[in-house]
Amino acid sequence: MIPQEIARKAEDFVDSGAFFTELSAMVAYPTESTRPEGHVAVKAYLDEVLSPALTGLGCTVAQYDNPVHPGAPFLVGRRVESPDLPTVLCYGHADVVDGHAGRWSEDRDPWTLTADGERWYGRGAADNKGQHLVNLAALRLLLADKGALGFNLTFLFESGEEIGSPGLTAFAAAHQELLSADVLVASDGPRLDAATPTLFLGSRGGVQIVLDADLRPDSYHSGNWGGVLRNPATTLAGAIASLVDGHGRLLVPELLPPELPLAVRDSLAHVTVANSPGDPVPDPDWGARQLTPAERLYAWNTLEVLSLGAADIDRPVNAIPGRARAVLQLRYVAGTDVERTEEIVAGHLADRGYGMVDVKVTGRFAASRTPLDDPWVGWAKAVLERAVDRPVTVLPNIGGSLPNSVFTDVLGLPTLWLPHSYPGCLQHAPDEHLLAPIAREGVVLAAALFHALGDPPPALPPRTSSSNRFNS
C-alpha cells in the first residue's frame, strides 16, 4: 500500500501548480518530428529537459544516434541500485505531431500551455509530455521520500514515435543488454474513459493499403462516352465494397483474426465504450454486429477507408475521370497474419473482376499484447486498485497503436501501460489537452506502482527468462 504521505505529496505536486509549471516548460519546445526544424527542438528538449530530469533521478544518461532517421535520436538513463533488485524499463517519446498553429480555439498557441478549468491545452500536453512527466514526477517523489527506489531503473526516450518509431526496433535489438529488464512500465495512449483508471497490455497493429484505379491519362465527356468507358471512381467504389461493405463489415476472411480468445472476451465483458460526456455514440449496426462494441474496438480487426477521391469534388465537370485512388487501413489484433496482405487483397479484387485496381501496402506497424494471465498483470491491477480504492479496468490492448512489439517481441518483456489521458483529449488535433484530475490521480497511481516495485511483497512476479542482471 502506498504510504499516505507519498500519496499526499503526489496530489500536492499537481494541486500546487508545480506540475503545470513544469509541463509548460516542456510544451514550449516545438518537437514536431514531421518537420526538419523540429529536429532542433527535439535535440534541445533531450538536452535541456529530459537529460537533467534523469540525472536528477541519479541516472547516468547517454544519447544514441538513430541510424535510420538522424533527426530522431534515443536517450537512455540508467540508475543501478543493486544487481539483486528487479529492473524496470520505462518509455516515453519526446516528439509531437504538427502543432496546427492558427487552428486552435480561442486563438490558443499550441506551444503555450493554457488552462481552461480542468483542461490544460497545448501540443504534447497529453501525447506524450504530460504522460512521461507523471512518471518522472512519481519517481522523483519516491526517491525523495525513501532515498532509493528499491529497484533498478532504465528510462528510454525516443524522438520519432509520431512518425512510426523509425529505428526503434533495430536500436532495441542492438542494445538488448542496455535495455534488459524484468518489466516495462510506460504511459501513452488513453484510458478507457476520463473517470476509469486503466491498465492495458499492448496495442493493435495497422497496415496501410493504397488502391489505385489508373485507367487512362485523360478525362472524357460523360455525355459522349458515358456507358462505354469504365469509370475508375465507380470501379474503385465497387472494389472497396467487396472488401468492406457499407455497414463496416470486413468481407475478406483471410484478414480476420483467427479467434477471439475466451480470456480476452471475459476481460471485455463489462467494458463500456464511449462513456465520457461528449463522446460520439457507437453505431449499433456498424462492423461485426455479433460482437460487443468493446470486442470490436479492442479484440477484432477493422478495415477503414481513410481517404477516397477522383477528379475535383468541389468543382466537378461533366467528364469521366481517368483515375481514382483510395487509402485504406487494416487495424488488426495480435495473432493476425498480415504478411500476405497485399497478395490477399489483390487476389480478392481480381477474383471479383477488379484486376485493374492496383494494390500496394505502403506501411505497417505490428500488433502485440502481453497475455492477460501474465503474473505481472494481476499484481499491477491489485496494486493500483488499492491505491485508488476502486476498480481498475484491464484492456488486452488499446484500439490504437504503440511500439509495444519492440518490448514484447524484441526484448521479451511483459508490458504494463498505465495511461494518463482519455479518448476525448484531441491528441493529434487542434485543442489537444490534458485533464488536471487525470494528472492528479496519475501521479498517485504511478507512485503506488513504483513504490510497490521497490518494496516487493512475496507475490512479486519472478524475473522473466529474458532478463539479465546488471553487472555494475
C-alpha positions in Angstrom: 0.0 0.0 0.0 1.4 3.4 -0.9 2.2 5.5 2.2 -0.4 8.3 2.7 2.5 10.8 2.9 3.7 10.0 -0.6 0.1 10.0 -2.0 -0.5 13.4 -0.4 2.7 14.8 -1.9 1.8 13.4 -5.3 -1.6 15.2 -5.2 0.1 18.4 -3.9 2.5 18.4 -6.8 -0.4 18.9 -9.1 -2.6 21.0 -6.8 0.2 23.4 -6.1 0.7 24.3 -9.7 4.2 22.7 -9.9 3.1 20.1 -12.4 1.5 22.8 -14.6 4.7 24.9 -14.5 6.9 22.0 -15.4 4.6 20.9 -18.2 4.5 24.4 -19.5 8.3 24.4 -20.0 8.0 21.0 -21.8 5.2 22.1 -24.1 7.2 25.2 -25.1 9.6 23.0 -27.2 8.0 22.5 -30.7 9.3 19.0 -31.0 7.5 18.2 -34.3 9.1 15.1 -35.7 7.3 15.7 -39.1 9.3 18.9 -39.7 13.0 19.3 -40.2 13.1 22.3 -37.9 11.5 20.2 -35.2 14.7 18.1 -35.0 16.5 21.1 -33.5 13.7 21.4 -30.8 13.9 17.6 -30.2 17.6 17.8 -29.5 17.1 20.8 -27.2 14.3 19.0 -25.4 16.5 16.0 -24.8 19.5 18.1 -23.7 17.7 20.7 -21.6 14.7 18.9 -20.2 14.9 15.2 -20.2 18.6 14.7 -19.5 18.5 16.9 -16.4 15.3 15.1 -15.2 17.0 11.7 -15.5 20.2 13.0 -13.9 18.1 14.3 -11.0 17.0 10.7 -10.5 20.6 9.5 -10.2 20.7 8.1 -13.7 23.7 8.0 -16.0 22.5 9.4 -19.2 23.6 8.8 -22.8 22.2 9.8 -26.2 22.4 7.5 -29.2 22.2 8.4 -32.9 19.4 6.8 -34.9 20.9 5.1 -38.0 17.5 5.1 -39.7 16.4 8.7 -39.0 19.2 11.1 -38.0 16.6 13.6 -36.6 15.2 11.1 -34.1 17.9 10.2 -31.5 17.4 8.0 -28.5 18.0 9.0 -24.9 18.7 6.3 -22.2 19.0 6.9 -18.5 20.1 4.1 -16.1 20.1 4.0 -12.3 21.5 0.8 -10.9 21.0 0.3 -7.2 21.8 -3.4 -6.9 22.1 -6.3 -9.4 19.9 -8.3 -7.0 17.0 -6.0 -7.4 14.4 -6.1 -10.2 14.9 -3.8 -13.1 12.1 -1.6 -14.5 12.2 -0.3 -18.1 10.2 2.9 -18.6 9.5 4.5 -22.0 8.3 7.8 -23.4 8.6 9.8 -26.6 9.9 13.4 -26.9 8.3 14.2 -30.3 4.8 15.5 -31.1 2.7 15.8 -34.2 2.3 19.0 -36.2 1.2 21.9 -33.9 -1.6 23.0 -36.2 -0.8 26.6 -35.3 -3.7 29.0 -36.1 -6.3 26.3 -35.9 -6.8 26.1 -32.1 -9.9 27.5 -30.4 -9.7 30.9 -28.6 -6.5 31.7 -30.6 -4.5 29.4 -28.4 -0.8 28.9 -29.1 0.0 25.2 -29.3 3.3 25.8 -27.7 1.9 27.7 -24.7 0.2 25.6 -22.0 -3.2 27.2 -21.3 -5.6 26.3 -18.6 -9.3 26.5 -19.1 -10.9 24.9 -16.0 -9.7 21.4 -15.7 -8.4 21.3 -19.3 -4.8 22.1 -19.9 -4.3 22.9 -23.6 -1.1 22.5 -25.5 0.6 20.3 -28.1 2.1 17.3 -26.3 0.1 18.0 -23.1 -1.4 14.6 -23.4 0.8 12.9 -26.0 3.3 12.4 -24.6 4.9 15.1 -22.5 2.3 15.2 -19.8 2.3 11.4 -19.5 6.1 11.0 -19.1 6.1 13.9 -16.7 3.6 12.0 -14.5 6.1 9.1 -14.3 9.2 11.2 -13.8 7.4 13.1 -11.0 6.3 9.9 -9.3 9.9 8.5 -9.4 11.2 11.8 -8.1 8.7 11.8 -5.2 9.6 8.2 -4.3 13.3 8.8 -4.4 13.0 12.0 -2.2 10.9 10.1 0.4 12.9 6.9 0.6 16.4 7.9 -0.6 16.3 5.0 -3.0 13.9 3.4 -5.5 14.3 -0.2 -4.4 14.7 -1.3 -8.0 17.0 -0.6 -10.9 15.6 1.9 -13.4 16.2 2.2 -17.2 14.3 5.0 -18.9 14.2 5.0 -22.7 13.0 8.1 -24.7 12.7 8.0 -28.4 12.1 11.0 -30.7 10.1 9.6 -33.6 7.1 7.8 -32.3 4.7 10.1 -34.2 6.4 9.1 -37.5 6.3 5.3 -36.8 9.3 4.9 -34.4 12.0 4.6 -37.1 15.0 2.7 -35.9 13.5 1.7 -32.5 13.3 -2.0 -33.3 16.9 -2.0 -34.6 18.1 0.0 -31.6 16.4 -2.4 -29.2 17.8 -5.4 -30.9 21.3 -3.9 -30.9 21.2 -2.8 -27.3 19.4 -5.7 -25.5 21.8 -5.7 -22.6 21.4 -2.0 -22.1 17.6 -2.3 -22.1 17.4 -5.6 -20.2 14.7 -5.5 -17.6 12.1 -7.5 -15.8 9.0 -5.5 -16.9 8.1 -2.4 -18.9 6.1 0.3 -17.2 5.1 3.0 -19.6 2.4 5.6 -20.2 0.9 6.6 -23.5 -2.5 6.4 -25.2 -5.8 6.9 -23.5 -7.7 5.4 -20.5 -10.9 3.7 -21.2 -12.6 7.0 -20.3 -11.8 10.0 -18.2 -13.1 8.5 -15.0 -11.7 5.0 -15.2 -8.2 4.1 -14.2 -6.9 1.7 -16.9 -4.1 -0.7 -17.4 -3.6 -2.0 -21.0 -1.2 -4.7 -22.2 -0.5 -3.9 -25.9 -1.9 -2.3 -29.0 -3.5 -3.2 -32.3 -1.4 -3.0 -35.4 -2.1 -1.4 -38.7 -1.5 -2.0 -42.4 -1.9 0.9 -44.9 -3.3 -0.2 -48.3 -3.4 2.1 -51.3 -5.9 1.2 -54.1 -5.3 2.9 -57.4 -7.6 2.6 -60.4 -5.5 4.5 -63.0 -7.3 3.7 -66.2 -6.4 6.4 -68.7 -4.4 9.7 -68.7 -7.3 11.9 -69.8 -10.9 12.6 -68.7 -13.7 12.2 -71.3 -17.1 13.9 -71.6 -19.7 11.9 -69.7 -22.3 12.5 -72.3 -20.2 11.4 -75.3 -18.5 8.5 -73.5 -20.7 7.5 -70.6 -21.7 3.9 -70.7 -18.8 2.8 -72.9 -15.8 3.8 -70.9 -15.1 2.2 -67.5 -15.4 4.8 -64.7 -12.4 4.5 -62.3 -14.4 6.1 -59.4 -17.3 3.6 -59.8 -14.8 0.8 -60.2 -13.0 1.8 -57.1 -16.2 2.1 -55.1 -17.2 -1.4 -56.1 -13.7 -2.7 -55.3 -13.9 -1.2 -51.8 -17.4 -2.5 -51.2 -16.1 -6.0 -52.0 -13.6 -5.6 -49.2 -15.7 -3.9 -46.6 -19.4 -3.4 -47.0 -21.4 -0.2 -46.4 -22.0 -1.3 -42.9 -18.4 -1.7 -41.9 -18.2 -5.5 -42.1 -14.9 -6.9 -43.2 -15.6 -9.3 -46.1 -12.1 -10.9 -46.6 -11.9 -13.9 -44.2 -8.1 -14.0 -44.5 -7.9 -10.6 -43.0 -9.9 -11.5 -39.9 -8.4 -12.7 -36.6 -8.1 -16.5 -36.2 -10.2 -16.3 -33.0 -11.4 -14.2 -30.1 -9.8 -15.8 -27.1 -12.1 -16.5 -24.2 -9.7 -14.7 -21.8 -9.9 -11.5 -24.0 -13.7 -11.8 -24.2 -14.0 -12.2 -20.5 -11.8 -9.2 -19.8 -14.1 -7.0 -22.0 -17.4 -8.3 -20.7 -18.1 -5.3 -18.5 -16.3 -2.6 -20.6 -18.4 0.2 -21.9 -17.0 2.1 -24.9 -17.6 5.9 -25.2 -18.5 6.5 -21.6 -17.4 10.1 -21.3 -19.6 13.3 -21.8 -19.2 14.5 -25.4 -18.1 11.1 -26.8 -19.8 10.1 -30.1 -22.3 7.3 -29.7 -21.2 4.0 -31.2 -23.3 2.8 -34.1 -25.0 -0.4 -33.1 -25.3 -1.7 -36.7 -21.7 -0.9 -37.7 -19.0 -3.5 -38.0 -19.0 -7.1 -36.7 -22.5 -7.0 -35.2 -22.1 -10.3 -33.4 -19.5 -8.6 -31.2 -20.0 -6.1 -28.4 -18.6 -2.5 -29.1 -15.7 -3.3 -26.7 -14.9 -6.5 -28.6 -15.0 -4.7 -32.0 -12.7 -2.0 -30.7 -10.2 -3.9 -28.7 -10.3 -7.5 -29.9 -11.2 -7.6 -33.6 -10.0 -6.3 -37.0 -11.4 -3.5 -39.0 -10.9 -2.1 -42.5 -11.3 1.6 -42.6 -11.3 4.0 -45.6 -9.1 6.9 -44.7 -9.3 8.8 -47.9 -11.1 8.5 -51.2 -11.0 10.7 -54.3 -11.4 11.2 -58.0 -11.3 14.4 -60.0 -12.2 17.7 -58.2 -15.2 17.1 -55.8 -15.6 20.8 -55.2 -15.7 21.8 -58.8 -17.0 18.8 -60.8 -17.2 18.8 -64.6 -19.2 16.6 -66.9 -16.4 14.2 -67.5 -15.5 10.6 -66.7 -12.2 10.9 -64.6 -9.2 8.9 -65.7 -8.1 7.9 -62.2 -9.4 7.3 -58.7 -7.5 6.4 -55.6 -8.2 5.4 -52.0 -6.1 4.8 -48.9 -7.4 2.1 -46.5 -6.2 0.9 -43.2 -6.4 -2.6 -41.7 -6.4 -2.3 -37.9 -5.6 -5.7 -36.5 -5.1 -7.5 -33.2 -2.2 -9.8 -32.2 -2.4 -13.2 -33.8 -3.4 -12.0 -37.2 -1.0 -12.9 -40.1 -0.6 -9.8 -42.2 2.5 -10.7 -44.2 0.5 -11.5 -47.3 -2.0 -8.6 -47.1 -1.1 -7.1 -50.5 -1.3 -10.5 -52.2 -4.6 -11.4 -50.4 -6.3 -8.1 -51.3 -5.1 -8.1 -54.9 -6.3 -11.7 -55.4 -9.6 -10.9 -53.8 -10.2 -8.0 -56.1 -9.1 -9.9 -59.2 -11.5 -12.8 -58.4 -14.3 -10.3 -58.4 -13.4 -8.6 -61.6 -11.4 -5.7 -60.3 -8.0 -6.8 -61.5 -7.5 -3.3 -63.0 -7.2 -1.8 -59.5 -3.6 -1.7 -58.3 -2.9 -2.7 -54.7 0.1 -1.6 -52.7 0.9 -1.9 -49.0 2.7 1.3 -48.1 3.2 0.9 -44.4 2.6 -1.3 -41.4 3.1 -1.4 -37.7 2.9 -4.5 -35.6 0.2 -5.7 -33.1 1.2 -7.2 -29.8 0.0 -7.8 -26.3 1.1 -9.3 -23.0 -1.1 -12.3 -22.0 -3.8 -11.4 -19.6 -2.8 -14.3 -17.3 0.8 -13.0 -17.0 1.5 -12.7 -13.2 2.6 -9.1 -13.6 -0.9 -8.1 -14.8 -2.7 -9.4 -11.7 0.0 -7.9 -9.4 -0.2 -4.5 -11.0 -4.0 -4.4 -11.0 -4.1 -5.2 -7.3 -1.6 -2.5 -6.5 -3.4 0.2 -8.5 -6.8 -0.8 -7.0 -5.5 -0.5 -3.5 -4.1 3.0 -4.4 -7.4 4.5 -5.6 -9.9 2.1 -3.7 -11.9 1.4 -6.8 -11.8 -1.0 -9.8 -9.1 -0.6 -12.5 -10.0 -1.7 -16.0 -7.6 -4.0 -17.7 -7.7 -4.0 -21.5 -5.9 -6.6 -23.6 -4.7 -3.8 -25.8 -5.8 -0.4 -26.9 -7.5 0.2 -30.3 -4.7 2.4 -31.5 -1.1 1.6 -31.9 2.2 1.9 -30.0 5.6 0.3 -30.4 4.7 -2.4 -27.9 6.0 -5.2 -30.1 9.6 -3.8 -29.6 9.3 -4.6 -25.9 7.4 -7.9 -26.1 8.9 -9.4 -29.2 12.5 -7.9 -29.3 13.2 -7.5 -25.6 10.9 -10.3 -24.4 9.3 -8.2 -21.6 5.8 -8.2 -20.1 4.4 -4.8 -20.8 2.2 -2.7 -18.4 0.8 0.5 -19.9 -0.7 3.0 -17.4 -2.2 5.8 -19.4 -2.8 9.3 -18.1 -5.0 10.6 -20.9 -8.5 9.9 -22.2 -10.2 9.3 -25.6 -11.5 12.9 -25.9 -8.2 14.6 -25.3 -7.9 15.6 -29.0 -4.4 14.3 -29.4 -3.1 14.8 -33.0 -5.7 17.6 -33.5 -6.1 21.2 -32.5 -7.1 21.7 -28.9 -5.1 18.8 -27.5 -5.4 18.9 -23.7 -4.6 17.1 -20.5 -7.2 16.8 -17.8 -6.0 18.0 -14.4 -7.9 15.3 -12.4 -6.3 12.6 -14.5 -2.8 14.1 -14.0 -3.5 14.3 -10.3 -4.7 10.7 -10.0 -2.0 9.6 -12.4 0.9 10.7 -10.2 -0.7 8.8 -7.3 -1.1 5.7 -9.4 2.4 5.8 -10.8 3.9 6.5 -7.4 1.9 3.5 -6.0 3.1 1.2 -8.7 6.8 2.3 -8.4 6.5 2.1 -4.6 5.3 -1.5 -4.7 8.1 -2.4 -7.1 10.6 -1.0 -4.7 9.0 -2.7 -1.7 8.1 -6.1 -3.2 5.6 -8.3 -1.5 6.2 -12.1 -1.5 3.9 -12.4 -4.5 6.1 -10.1 -6.7 6.3 -11.9 -10.1 9.5 -13.7 -10.8 12.1 -12.4 -13.3 11.4 -13.3 -16.9 13.8 -15.6 -18.6 14.9 -12.8 -21.0 16.1 -10.6 -18.1 19.8 -10.1 -17.4 21.2 -8.8 -14.2 23.2 -5.6 -14.3 26.9 -6.3 -13.9 27.6 -3.0 -12.2 
